[in-house]
Amino acid sequence: MLGVGRRGPLGRDDLEGGGGPSRSVQEERDAWIVLASVEGVGPVSFERLLGRFGSAAEVLGAVLGAGGTAAVIAATRPPDGGAPSLTTAAADELLALARDPGTLLGLVKDAGVRVLTLMDWNYPARLRQISLPPPLLFVRGDTGSLARSAAVAIVGTRRPTGAGRLLAGRIGEAVATCGATVVSGLALGVDGAAHWAAVRQGVPTVAVIGGGHECLYPSGHRGLADAILRGGGAIVSEYPPDKIPNRGTFPRRNRIISGLADATVVVEAGARSGALTTAAWALEQGRGLHIVAGRPDDPAVAGSLAFLREVGPEARVVTGIADLVTDLGLGLASADQRDPGPGGVPGVWALGGLERRIAAELVSGSASVDRLVARTGAAPAAVLGALTVLEIRGYVVEVFGRYQASGPLAGGSGDHASATGPTVARVLAARRTGRVA
């Protein structure tokens, strides 16, 4: 596992070269796990608590002190003086876990999951950009499957028609054939058809579940889950391993499905389908949205049609699989994977001119946005856009406000990420300014 230390995100070199992480680093990672595992501590409360106390370890220390629960509740009050986001029940649970974190931490270890925190270099770049990124992810499988150059979410009803199930499989097959990752929710119906299509093509697929890894739902998809892991994919949850899924956990996980993808495709969605929540999140996150329409009198697509009527041109109607592949730009994604660039780095020639110029600057050392603007002569917005493209493709990582080459561009896997910079709280606060964090 990776950690957050005084020098910033830590890579494997930091953990393996010095006999493992320092005690303070591991304590902070453990504190992140405890804090994020509390029922009622979502991304908003998490950010406010770190903004007030500076680190997760300090939050646990505060709740253990005199008047601790009142202090942490007050710390989640918004700047405008509104009601705190943390409830008394959540504060009490936080206090209980802070007193005895060993049981939870032992459960995580025994579950065999990797923990990616928001401050780790290999936290998924796409997910880092959304407005409510989960502070940490519990992952089984290959974390590299979360950062492939192209990813498409395919979602829909748990009770598709025969034609809908077949279409979901065909779309999943087409997406996987183009080399893109299929992202879905491991649910029955459309989700399962899309995952299985990717597995059959031998392309990694990512499943985001609405509960803990030890409470996999639906249980009938354990075979599919095993196939996903054997195929180099991953199963992801923002919940601790023992979290039992419920009606409220699935809408929340849907923002992760859309957040891990460049675009979302809705195959069939009835009037009350949860897939429409994923569609709404995709638009909120500025990602592409493609919806299969269908007959006006077909209840299987009533929700899809109503959604299309409401959002209009913000969503694109799927008129055929070939057109969908073109709309998704997957031909370009495939070329990017095949084309070796300067120094044998795949895909660098496929980047735009500004992206290549910035990549060349970063190969020689880290730089701030201001420096890149000065060196390239491009507008700040254009530089930030180019950095986003490079970050999504795994060529660049941001470490406390400065950018540096990562992954293949750095001649490795990105394990070098390390820099002196501000506290975790300041990095989280920077997201509120609209910058890519």
Number of C-alpha atoms within 10 A of each C-alpha: 16 25 27 24 22 15 15 21 26 25 21 17 14 20 16 10 9 9 9 14 20 13 9 14 18 17 16 18 25 20 23 23 25 22 26 25 22 20 16 20 20 20 16 18 23 23 23 24 25 23 20 15 17 16 20 26 20 16 24 22 16 19 22 16 11 9 10 18 23 15 15 26 20 18 21 25 17 14 9 6 8 9 12 17 20 24 20 15 13 17 22 16 18 27 23 14 20 20 13 12 16 13 10 18 17 10 15 20 13 10 17 14 21 18 27 24 24 24 25 20 26 24 21 25 26 23 23 20 20 23 16 17 20 24 22 23 23 22 21 21 22 18 21 15 22 28 21 19 22 27 28 27 31 32 33 35 26 19 16 22 15 9 10 23 22 15 21 28 22 17 24 32 24 20 28 27 17 19 24 27 29 32 35 30 28 28 23 17 20 31 27 24 27 31 33 22 23 30 24 14 16 17 23 28 31 32 27 23 27 28 23 20 25 14 16 20 19 12 11 11 15 13 9 17 24 14 18 27 19 15 19 18 30 24 28 28 24 28 25 27 23 17 19 16 17 10 8 9 16 18 17 17 23 25 25 27 28 35 30 30 27 22 25 32 29 25 27 33 30 22 17 12 19 18 29 25 17 29 30 17 23 29 17 14 20 15 18 21 25 23 27 21 24 19 10 11 8 12 15 24 28 21 21 27 23 17 19 19 11 11 12 11 9 13 21 18 20 20 13 11 15 12 12 20 16 11 15 22 13 23 14 14 19 17 15 20 20 11 14 15 15 12 10 12 17 17 22 24 15 18 17 11 12 17 21 17 15 23 23 14 18 21 16 11 11 18 17 16 16 12 13 22 17 12 12 13 11 13 13 14 11 13 20 17 15 20 24 22 19 24 23 21 23 22 25 29 25 25 24 23 18 16 22 27 29 26 19 19 25 20 13 11 17 22 18 19 26 21 20 14 15 14 19 23 19 15 18 20 16 15 16 11 9 10 10 18 22
